[in-house]
Amino acid sequence: MNVVERLTPYSGLKVLISGGAAGIGEVIAAAYLETGARVHVCDVSEQAVAAFRERYPAALATQADVSNPADVKRVFDLQREWANGLDVLLNNAGIAGPTAGIESISEAQWEQTIDINLNAQYRFAHHAIPLLADSEHAHIIHISSVAGRLGYAWRTPYAATKWAIVGLMKSLAAELGDRDIRVNALLPGIIEGPRQDRVIHDRAKQLGISEAEMLQQTLKKISLHRMTPPEDVAAMALFLCSPAARNVTGQAISIDGNVEYL
């Protein structure tokens, strides 16, 4: 196998993506589907799941709340029934959480962010590992964030979970290495698209400046002075599922143009 061949993802992978019916999760799902993978996504939004089914009829899409342990178990019951196994878990589901000073964040807001962003990643790994143990290409990819390596004022619950995800990944990589299960984390930065456009619009309005000035301030934080397309995150996920990455585990990989501060 030459170097170029080693960069091609393994064929026929069985992939499960939480929070996969929209956003980065959907882009990653579409990329895996292009490689011929069998892709199962779950998402809390019934509307997003229905739309995903129309766009990608070859995939399985399940409505599920990742904060509900019974829903997570049902997702894995369906995975066994539909695919009879699992090669790749893409632990992606998450929420933004509140934007406020710590003294203004309620107990309920804190706990909701922790439960969806962190506890759900435990739930999916807990159910996935028995299936991954039977795979020749077993891999868990956790989606963290650039906020998992930087402080993030006014977004402490979100940042705390994203740092914790990196710790979870590092620990699982050490724990599961003897079983040849690789574990890595992707840390997306400021991702271009409608969501970021809304952030810039709202923040500019809040500060009383133009959207162009707000965009300039945003890009100033990034060494390469550009946002990251979600397809770049998907491409890294595919690379990690190729022979070239068979010895890559325990790594927190930033795809962000080097965001210097938040």
N, C-alpha and C positions, 0 to 999 in steps of 0.2 A: 504494500500500500504506500503510494507516494504522498508527499506533503499535501498536495491539493485534495487528494482523496480522503486524507485524514481530517480535513476540514468539513467534510460532508456529514450532517447529522445521521445517526443510526436510523435505518429505515424501519417503518412499522411500529414506532414507539407508541405506547399507551400512556396518554398524558391526561392528568386531571388538573384543572386550573380553578382555584377559588376566586370569586369576584371576576369571572372571566367573560361576562356577556357585554361589557362596555369598557371604554377607556383603554389603558395599557393592557389589561387582561385580554380584551378582545383582539388587539393588535398581535399579541403573542400567540393567541389561539389560532388566528388566521395564518401566521407564519408556520406554526407546526403543521397545520392542515396542508399547506403547500408542500411539505416534505412527505406527505402520505401518512402522517401519524393519525391514530385514532384519538380524537380529542373529546373530552367531557368537561364542560364548564358548569359551574353553579353560580348563582347570583341571587341576591335578596329581592331584586326588582322583577316582578312578573312581566312587566312591560319590556324590560331589557332582554329577558329570557325569550319571550315570544319573538322579538325582533331578531335576536341571534339565530333562532331556529329557522327563520325565513331566509336569512343571509347565508347560513351554513348548514344546509340540510343533512350533510354527512356526519355532523357532530351530534353529540348528546348534550342537551342543555336542561338543567334542573333548577327549579326555584328552591332556594334554601337560605335560611338565616344562620350564618356561621356562629352567632352567639347562642344558638340553641343546640345543645349536644345531641338531641334526638334527630334534628335535621342533618347534622353532620354524619351521624351513623347511617341515616337513610341514603345520603350521597354515596357512601362507600358500599352499601348494599347494592345500589344500582350499578356502581362501577364493577363489582364482581360479576353481576348478572350480565352486563352489557359487554364488557371487555375481558372478563376472566383473568384479571391481573392488572398490574400497574408498573410502569417503568419510571415515570417522571411525575412528581408532585410539584406544582407551581403554587406556592403558598402566597397568594396575592391579595386577598380581600382586606379592605381597610377603610377607615373613614378619616376625615380631616380633624375631627374633634373641635373643641371650642377655641376661639381666638379671644383671649382675655388674660389679665393678670392673675396670678395664682390665687390671690385673695378673693377673686370674683368667680372662680371656677367652682361649681357645685360638686358635691360628692358624686351625684348621679352622672354628671358629665364626665368626671374623671374615670369612674368605673366603666362607663359605656365605651370610652376610648380604649381602655386597657383590655376590655373583654373582646371587642371586635378586632383590634389590631394585634394583640399579643396572645390572649387565651385561645383565640380561634386557630392560630398557627400551631399551638400545642395540640389542639383537638385533631387537626388534619394530620399532623405528623404521627400522633398516637395511633390513628387508624391506618395510616399508610404504610408504616414500617413492616407489618406482617406481610403485606402484599409485595413491597419492594424487596424483601428478603429473597423472593423467588425470581427476581429479575436479573438478567445479565447486564443490564445498563441502568441500574438503580441510581436515582438522583433526586434530591430535594433541593429546590431553588426557592429561597425565601425572598420576597420583595420587601426591602427596607426602604431607605430614602437617604438622600444627602443629609437629611436631618438626623440620620443615624451616626454621623461623624462630626456634626457641628452643633453648637448651642443654637436654640431657636426661641428667642424671647417672644412671649405672648402665646406660644404654642407648646407649652411644656408637656401636656399629656401626649400629644402627637410625637414630639421628639423623644420622650421617655420610652415610648413603645418601640420606636425605630432603633434606638440604641439597644434595647432589650432583645430585639429580633437578631441583631448581630451576635449578641452573647448566646442566644439560643442556637444559632447556626454553628458558632465555634464549638460549643459543647457537643452538639449532635455529630459534627464531623469527627471529633475525637471518639465519641461513643460508638459510632457505627462503622468506623473504618475497618474493623476486623471482619465485618460482614460485607465489605466491598460496596457500601452505600455511600456515595459522595454527597456532600452537603455544602452549598454555597449561598451567598446572598448577593442580590443586585441592589445597588443604591442609585436609583434614578435621581437626576437633578431637576432643573426647571424645564418641564416638558412642554414643548410647543403644542398649541391646539386650542380649541374653544374654551376649555376650562381655564387655561392660563390667560387667555384674552379677557375673560370675565374678571379674573383677579386683578389684572392691570387696570381695567376700566373702573372697578369698584375702589381700588386703592387710589387711583388718580383723583377720583371724585372726592374721596375722603380727605386727601391732602390739598385739594384745590389747585391741582396742576393738570397739564394736558396729558393725554394718554401717551403721546410721543415722548414727553419728558419722563413719564413713569417707566416706559419701556427702556429708555436710556439708563435710568437708575438700576433697573433690573439686570440689564446686560453687563453693567459695570461690575457686578458681583462675580462674574464668570470670567475666568482667565482667557477663554477663547471668544468671549463676547458674543456668544450665540446660544440659543436654547437648544435642547436636545429633542429630536423627533422620536416619537414612541417606537418607531421601527428600529432605532438603534438599540433600544432595550431588548426588543424581540430578537434582533440579530445576535446579541450576546447570549440570550437564553438558548438559541439554537447552537451556537458555538460550544456551549457547555455540555451539549448532548452529542458532541462529535468525538471520534477517536482521539483527536488532537488534545482534548481536555480530559482524557481519562485519568490523569494524575493531578487534576485541579480540584482541590477540596479544602474546606475551611477558610475560604477567601471571601472578603467583603469587597465587591468590585463596583466602583463608582462609574457610572455612565452619565457624565454631567458637564463636560468641558472644564472641569475643576471649579466648582462653585467655591469661592474663597470665604464667604461669610453669608449669613442669612439675617 
